[in-house]
Amino acid sequence: MLKFDDNNDPNLAKEKAAEIVNGKAVAVIGHYASDASLAAADVYKQHGIPAITGSATADKLTVGNDWYFRVIFNNTSQGALVANYVHNVLGYDKAYILFDEDAYGSSLKDAFVFSARTIGLKIQEQWGFTSNNPNSFNQSSAKMTQVLKEKAENSILFLATHSNEAAQTLIHLKHQRIDIPIIGADALSSKTFADKIKGEIKEKYQPGYYTDGVYMTTAFLFDLAGKRAVDFKQAFIEQYGNDNTPSTTAVIYYDAARVVLQALLAQMPKNRGSLSENRERLKENLWRFSDHNYAVDGVTGPIFFDKNGDTDKQIPIGVFENGKPTVAWYQYWPRTWTVPKMTPKILKETLADVFEERLLKINGQFRRKAEVVYVGFEFNDISQLDTKEAIYMLDFYIWFRFKPDNDQADNPSGRFGGQLIEFVNIVNPTDGTLEKPEIEENFSVKFDERTITEIYRVKALFKGNFDFHHYPLDNQLLPLQLRHKNKTRDSLIFAVDSQGMRIGTHIEKIKRNNVFSIYGWQINNLSFFENIKETDSTFGMTKFFHSQHKLKYSRLNVVIEIKRHVMSFFWKNLFPTILLILMGYGIFYIKTFNTQVALGANLILPTSILHIRLSSELPTLSYFTMLEYVFYLIYFLAVYSLILVIIMHIHEKDKERMELINRIGRISYPAIVLITVIFIFFNVY
């Protein structure tokens, strides 16, 4: 990995690009800013080196340049979605725009204005500035302040700026006591923006003082993230410390690096040509990620490129609460199914969604207005673990927090009770079939004018899929999975209520409250994440018979990772096994033949009893567990020792030969044990 710093300066970026193409690099991950990326793009195209960015969103970066790729949405998609969100979701009829006149800000502004005109959102005024000229920004900021002090009613301010200018604008407006709703582009989700805001004294003592209520687009939100994101976050914190939660920038550039590495791995056997040939081959491999079936599985979701080298990604909308970005109550999500031919019936349904503002089309893709429901858990008890059947009892409270629509205002409760929520891996104790649990308690609480929380209590058996390769040093996962029975992901999205659960202290709270009551095990980790449950079934509906139909459901997952108390298991089970191995070695230090045979034979009997007892606690497996290798080692040592003893007995009159065989046994016995331990380690781990 070669490091270069262009300081987000286009001129410097061009100089660095010249250094890169004349060096040994086969690809470029960057640049960060759109202007810097555009300045370097022609150099990379001319000299034939592929580049991939995770932050430069200006459209023209990839258009007409098949050497540049992007793992984030572009500004046309972003600006159009923001305009629709402002008008159709937030309900504003007027908007003001503060924008940077560079490639990033201008393209954002243009996309926003174009979409605003088509949907009836009136643009009141626009103020442009040049970011590398402080006077330009200050003059535009002063003009904006004067106008907003007088006419900011029923309007919103769109910030099409970089992170530094966005932070300065929020701070300035707060100090001027101008209370206008604000929505910004993806720059507001960057680490630079967060650090700038956190550096203010008032923000330190009152998190969210400058940002609460501010909306923004973002490439990534952890509360909507999948299992790969949870693992990435844990690895990131282990690498850089508990105070370093990965930023959106870190996540998106991890994905950019992952895509490059996948392309490199695909060409490694052929990586014998010249540098220019390897760069060309790498570019061709990147273009192979051009279909959902060949997507790279990234932290932010599947990554594949369209005809311009852009990735067609979902664009989450976040809102700041208590100084942290959270998932906004409504999202525009890609529709869950597509059809190659628009039939009259499907056209009628689509038009109805468009007229009722539930559906919009951005860059050729339909996006549907989806409701976000926060889901949280409070565990009362985790018990009755049956490792053989992979079932366990979970007793917990679950809550659904949502913002009711107007039609739910009078009777908002009961939206998630009864038969509406499906626990995917719940088990009927009588016949083992999947069924919904009986909800023992439920009640709804309206905490404020914006949200309602429904709370239920569930106590039921759930089923997992245990892996015993490492038994008895195994960790097991106890999953809990749920989804809405009827609503697909383009109409309802479950989000993890990380703030409501105080996820940072959740494991400690479970341990402190003695929630986990399974002897011989302890909780190792607890993770919450959302993912997609996908099905290709038509469910007998004729409109899907000739379609590329895929139904996608939002699935909320809880995974409780538990591990055995190794020392307890060792003293109860493995310690006798070690004694048996040591006892078997004593055969070569005993001179009496009958005692040697008895010792070897008795080595097999207790081992088989222990083997049968421990195996009875496991299901029928198609593979060997780590402990079984140990048992088979003892069986082999017993038979091997008996064979040597019998050979020594046959040659008892030849003292030298007997001593040689005995010496072979003393040396080979521990050698076999050592070789087997090494084999187990490499085979199992």
N, C-alpha and C positions, 0 to 999 in steps of 0.2 A: 504494500500500500504506500503510494507516494503522496505526500501532502503538499498542497498549494493554497495560498490565500490571496484572493483577488480583492478583498476588502469591499466587495459589492461595487467595485468601480469598473465600468465598462472598458476604459482604456487599459487598466491594469489586467483585466480579465483577458483581453486580447493578447497582451504580452505573455501571460501565463499559459494561454492556449498554445502559443508558438513554442514555448519550452516543452510543453507536454507532448506535442506531436513529434518533436525531435528526440524525445526520450524513449524509454522502453515500455511505457504503458500500453496496454491493449484496449483499455476503455476508460471513460471518465464518469465519475459519479458526482454530479453537480451540473451547473453552478447553482448558487442559492437564489440570487435575485434574477428577475426576468431580463433586465437591461444587460447585466453581466453575461447571462446565458446567450442572449442574442448576439452580443459582441463576439463571443467565442464560437458561435455556431458555424459561421462561414469558414473559420479556420479548420474546424473538425471535419466539415464536409469536404473541403478542398484537399485535405491530407488523408481522409478516409479513416477516421477513428470514431467508433460509436460513443455516444454520451447519453446519460440518463439522469434526469433531474427529479427531485421530489418536492420542489417548492416553486419553481418558475412556472407560473400559470398563464403567461401571455400566449395567446393563440398562435401567433405567427412564428413562434419558436420551432414548432414541429411541421408546420404546413410547408410542403415543397422541400423538406429536408429529411431524407430517409435515414440519416445518421443520428438524429436526435430523438429520444424517447422521453416519456413522461409517466410517472406513476401516481400523479395527482390529477384532479379534474382541471379543465382549462377555464379561462375567464368568461367565455361566452356562456358556458353552462352555469357557472357560479353566479354571474351577474343576472342572468335571466331568472334563475331560481329565487334569488334574493328579492327581485322586483315582485314576483308572484307571491312570495311569502308575505311581503310587506302589505300587499293589497288584499289578497284572498284570505290569509290566516290572521294577520295582526289587525286588519281592517282599516288601514290608513288610506286616505284619498290623495294626500299631498306628501311630497318628499323633497328634501334638500340633499345636495351632494357636495362633499369635500373630496377632491381627488388629486392625486399626484399626476403630473403631466407626462410621466415616463410611460414605458410600454405596459407596465403592470396596471397602474391606476387608470390610464386612458382606456385600455381595453375593458376593464371592469365597468367604468362609467358608461362607455358606449353600449355595452350589452344591457346594462340596467336601464338606460334611457330608451333603447329600442323596445324592450319588453314592456316598459311602463306605458309607452304610447299605445301599444296594442291592447292593453288591459284596462286603460282608463285611469292610470295612476298619474297625477299631474306633477310634473317637475317644477318646483317653485323657482329655485335658483341653484346655480352651480358655481363653485369656487375652485379654481385650479392653482397649483403652485409647483415650483421646481424644488425637489427635495434637497438637492445639493446647494441650494441658495436659502439660507436661514431667513433673509429679509423677505423673500417671496412667500414662504410659509407664514411668517408673522403678519404680513399684509393681508393675506387671504383669511387668516384666522380672525383678524380684527374686523374685516368686512362681515364675515359670517356671524361673529358675536353680535354686532350691531343689528343685523337683520333678525336673528333668532330672539333677541330681547323683545322685539316688537310683534313678530308674527310667527309664533311657533305652535299655534293651536292645531290640534288634530293633524299633526304632521310628524314625520320621522326624518332623522338625519342618517344618510348612508355614507360611511367612511370607506372610500376606495383609495386607501393610503397604505404605506408600509407601517410596520409595528411601532417605530419610534414616534412618528407623527400621530398615529392613532392614540397612543398613550398620552402624548402632550395635549391632544384635543380634549380627551376625557377629563384630564386634570384641570385644564383651563376652563372648560364649561362648568365644572363643579365649583370652582373658585368664583366664577361669575354668577353662580346660582341660576344657571339656565337649565331648567329641567325639561329636556326634550328627549323622547325615546330615540335610541341609537341602535343601528345594526351595522356591522362591519364585515369585511371579507376575511379570508383565512389568515391574514396577518395578525388578527386579534387572538388567534389560537397558538401563536408562536411563543417560544421560550423568551425571546427578546422582549416581547410585549409584557409578558408576565413579570419578568425581572424589573422592567422599567416601572411598572405599577407598584410592585412590592417594595421598591426603594423609597416610596413616599411615606412620611411619618404617620399620617392619618390612616393609611392603608394597613400599617403594621398593627395599630391598636384597634382598628375596626375593619377587618377583612371585608372587602366588597364596597367600601366607601365610595370608590370611584367607578366600579364596574357593575355592581348589582343591577340586574334588569337589562343589561346590554346584550343584544343578540349578535351572533357571528356564524359564519360558515366555518367548517373545520374538516380536515381530512380524517379525523379520528377522535372518538370519544370512548373511554374505557367502559362506561356503563352500557354501551352497545356492542362491546367487543366479544370475540369468541375465545375458545380455549387457547388458541395459539397466542393471543394477546396476553392472556393471564400468565402463561408460561414465560413469555417474553418479559413481562413486568417483573416477575419474581427473579428471573436471571439478571435483569438489569440492576435491581436493588442489591442482589448478592454481589454483583461486580463493583458497584459504585457507592453502596451504603444506603441506609434506610431513609436518609434525607434527600435522595435523588430519584424521585419518581420520573419515569421517562416522559419527556415532552412529546408533543405531536411531531416536532421536527425529528427527534430521535427515532420515532416509530416509522415515519415515512421514509427516512433515509436507510433504515435497516431493510425495509422492503426493496428499495432501489438496489442496495448491495446484494440482496438475496436473488433478485432477478438476474443481475450480471453473473453471479456465481453459478446459477443454474445454466445459463448459456455457456459459461466456460466449461462446466462439467460435461456438457453435451459434446464438446469438441476436443476434449483432452486426448483421446487416442489419436486424433489427427493433428495434434498441435506440433507439427514438425516442419512447417513451412517458414517463410520469412515473416518478419513482424507485420508487414502490410497484408500478407495473406491471412495471418491469424486475426488481424483486426477485421478484415472483410468477412471471414468465416464467423466471427463473433456477432457481427451485425446480422448476418443471415440467420443465426440461431435465435437472436432476439426477435426477429420478425416471425419466427415459428410460433411464438406466443401470441397468436392472432385469433384465437378462438377459445371459447369457454372450456372446451374439452382439453386444451393444452395450456391452461392458465397456471401461473405460479401461485402457490398457496402462501399468501403474505399475511402479516399481522393485521393489515387493514382489509383483508379479504382477497378473493381471487384477482390476479393481475394478468390482463392480456391486452393487446394493443389493437387499435382500429387502423384504418388506412393512413392516418396521419402520424401514427406512433403515440397517440394518446390512449390512456386507459379510461374506459367508460365506467366511472365509479359512482356509487351513491354519494350524495353530498349532505352529511348530517348538519342540522342546525342546532347550535348550542346557545345557552343563555347563562350568564353569570349569576350564581347564588353564593352568598358568603365568600365572595372572591374567587370561587372556583367555577370552571365551565361545567355545566350540567346539560343533560339532554332536554331540548325544548319540548313542549307538550305535543306539538304536531310536527311531522316531517313530510317531505315529498319524496316518496320511495318508488323505485322502479316497479312497474306492474309485475305481478307474479306469473303471468302467462302471456305468450305471444302467439299470433296466428299468421300464417303466410298469406291468407286470403281473408279480406274483410267482408264477411257475410252481412246481409241486411240486419239480421238479429244482433250480431256483435256490434255493428255500426250504431244501431239504436241505443244499445247499452253504453257504448263509449261516448256518444253525444250527450246522453243523460248525465254522465259523470262530468263532462266538460261544462255543460250549462250550470250544473249545481256546484261548480268550482271544486270538485273532488279530484279532477284529473287535468293535467296540463302536459303539453308536449314541448320538450326541450331538446334541441339538437337531434331531432328524429326519434326520441325515446319518450314513451308515455310514463309519467310519474303521477302516482296517486297520493292524495292526502291521507296520511296514516296517523292514527292517534297513538300517543305514547302512554304506557301505563307502567309506573314504577312498582316493582315487586320486592318485598323484603321478607325476611324470616327471623323468627325467634325460637330457638330450639329448647324444648322442655326436657327431652330424654332421647338418648340413642342407645338401644338395648337389643337383646335377643338376637345376637349375631349367630347365624348358622353358616359356617364356612362351607359345609358340604353342599348345601342348596343355594348358597350365595344370597341369602335373604336376611333382612334385619328390620327391626322396628324403629320407626321414626315418629316422635311425638313433637309437634311444632305448631306455632302460630304463623300464619302467612297473611300478609296484607297487600292490597292493591290500591295504589294511590294514583288518582287521575283527576283531570280537569273536566267537569261535566259540560256537555253541550247544552244549548238552550232547551232542547227537547227532553233533557234529563234533569232539568232544574227542579221540577216538582216531585219526581220520584226517582232519585238517582241511585238508590241502594239496590243491592241484589244483582248487580251486573255480572258478577263472577261466581255466584253460588250455584247450587243445584247441579245441573248437567252441563254447564258451560265450560268448565275447566277440566281438562283431561290430564291426569297424572300418568305419564307414558309408561313408567316402570313399576307401577303399583301391583301388588299381588293379592289375589283372593286366597286366604289361608286354607280354604276347603278344597279347591280344585286347581289352584295354581294359575287360573286365568287372570288376564288383566281386567281391572274394573276401577271405577271411580270410588274414592273413599266416602264414607259417611261424614259429613261435616257436623261436628258436635256442637260448636258454638259459632255464631257469627253476629257481628254488629257493625254498623256504619257510623262514622264520625265525620262531621263537617268541621274541619279545623279553622277554615277561613273562607272567604268568598270565592277563592280560586280552586281549591282542591277538596276532594272527598276521599276518605280512606275506608275501605272495606276490610274487615279483619275476620279471619276464620281460624278455627282450630282443627287440625288433622292428626289422627293417630292411626297408623296403618303399617302393614308390612310392605317393604319395597325389595326389588330384586336387582342385583348387580351382575357383573361378569368378571369373576375373580381370576387372577393370574397367579399360578403357584410355581412358576419356574424357579423362583428364589426361595421357596419354602425350605426352612422356617425363618429365613431372613427377609420375608416378603412384606411389602406394603400393599394394602388393598384399597380400592376406591369404592365408596358408598355413594352412588349417584342418586339424585332426585331430579326428575325432569317433568316439566309441565308445559302445556300449550293450550291455547283457546281452541275449542272444538270446531268452531265454525269460521272464525275470522282469519283470513290469510295475512301475511306479513305486510302487504301493501295497504292494509286498513287498520291493523293493530300491531304495535311493536312493544314487546316486553323489555323493560330496561331495569338493570340492577339498581336498587335503592341503596347505593353505597353510603350516602350521607345518613339516611334513616337508620341503617343497621350499624353505623360506625364500624365499618369493615376492618379498620386498622386494629381494633381491640376485640374483634369478634371471637377469635380463638382463645384469647386469654379469658374472656368472659365465660366461655363454655367450660374451660378448665376450672375456673374459680367457682362456678355454680354447680360443679359435679354433674353436668348434663350427660357426660359420656360414662356409662356404667357397664362397659363390657370388660370383664376380667381378662388380663393377659394382653390387652391392646391399649394403645394410647393414640390420641389425635396428633397427627403430624402436620396437616395443612387443611385449609378450608378455602374453597374458591367458588365464586359466583360468576356466571357469564351467560350471555345470550348467543344463540346460534340459530341456524335455519334448518328446519325439518322440511325436506323436499320430497315430493312424490310425482311420478309421471302418470299416475292412474287417471283415467277419464271419469271414473266413478259412474260409468254408464250414461254420461251426459253427451248428447249427440253433438253439441257445439264444439266438443273437444276431440271428436273422432279423427279429424283430419288436421289437427293442429300440432304445433310443437309445444304441447301443453305441459306446464310444470306448475304445480301448486306448491307454494312455499309458506310455511307457518313459522311464526316467531316462537322459539322454544327457550324457556328459561331453565338454566341448569345450576344445580348445587352439587359440588363434588367434595365429599368428606374423605380425606386421605388418612388412613390409620396404619400404624405399624405395630408389630409385636414387641412385647417386652422380651428382648432377646435373652437377657441373663436369666429371667425366670424360666423360659423355655429350655435354656441350656442346662440348668441344674436339674430340671425334671426329666429331660429326655436325652440330651446330647452328652451329658457327663457320664452316664452309664455306658454310652457308646464308645467314648474315649477310653474308659476303663477296659472295655472288651478288646479294643485294639492293642492296648498295652499288655493285657493278659495274654493275647495271642502271641505277642513277641517273646513272652517268657518260655514258649515251647523250646526255643533254641538254647535255653540255659538249664533245661531239665534233662537228666540222663536216662530216666526210666521210660521205656517205650510205652507201657500201658498208661502212664500218667500223661505222656505227650499226646497220645491218641484221644484220651478222655478230654483233655484240655481243648484240643482242636474241635472235637465233636460238640462239646458244650459251648464253644464259641458261636456255633450256628444256631442253637436252640433259643437262647435269650434274644439274639439279634432278630430272629424271625418273629418272635412274640412281639417285640417292640415295633418291628416293621409293620406287622398286621394292625397293631393298635393305632399307630399314627396314620396309616393309610386309610383306616376306617373313618377318619375325620375329614377326608378329602373326597371330592367327587371322582368319578372315573375319568382319567386324564389320558390324552393321546401323546403325552410327552413325559419325560422323567423330571422329577423335582430334584433340587439340589440335595435334599436329604436322602433320596433314594440312591443317588450315586454313592453316598457314604455307606448305606446298607450293603449295596452290591460289592463295595470294596471289602467290607468285612467278610462276606461270603467267599470272595475270591481269596482273601488272605487265609481263611480257615482251610479251604481246599488245598491251596498252594502249600501251606505249612504241613498238612497231613501227607501230601505227596512226598515232600522232602523227608519227613519223619519215616515213612515207609521205606524210602530208598536207603536211608541210613540204617534202618533195621535189617534190610536185606544184606547190607555190606558191613554188619556189625563186627565181623572178624577182621576187616581191613580198617584199622584205626586211622590211618592217614586219609583214606577216602572219606570216612565218616566225618573227620574233622574238617575236610575241605567242603563237604556238603553243608555241614553245620555253619561254617564261616560264610558260605554263599547265602544261606538263609538269614543270618544276622545282618548282612549288608543289603540284600535285595528287599527284605521286608520293609524297612523304613524308606528305601528308595521308591518302592511301589506306592507307599502312602504319600510321599512327597509328589510324585508324578501325578497321582490321582487328584491331589489338592490343586495342583497347577491346572490340570485338565478341567476340573470343576469350575475354577475361577474364570478361565477363558471361555468355556463352553456356555456357562450360565450368564456371566456378566458381559 
